[in-house]
Amino acid sequence: MKEIVFIVEESQDGGYFARAVNHSIFSQGDTIPELKLMISDAVRCHFDVSDLPNLIHMHVTHEETFAL
C-alpha cells in the first residue's frame, strides 16, 4: 500500500500550509476541509495514475508562544 505524509502548519496570515515528506508537493487552504481538497489535487498532479498513493496522512502541527 502506497502512502504519503504531509506536515500541516497554521499560516501566520490565516489558513494552513502543507508540505509532503520526501516529495516536492506543497499546498495551502483556508480551512482543513479545503486543504484536503487542495492536497488531493496536488497529489494527483504530481503522480502518474499507476503510482498514486492509496492513503494521505496529514500531521497537523500547532505552534504557540507564551511568556513566562
Secondary structure by P-SEA (a helix, b strand, c coil): cbbbbbbbbbbccccccccccccccccccccaaaaaaaaaaaaaaaccccccccbbbbbbbbbbbbcc
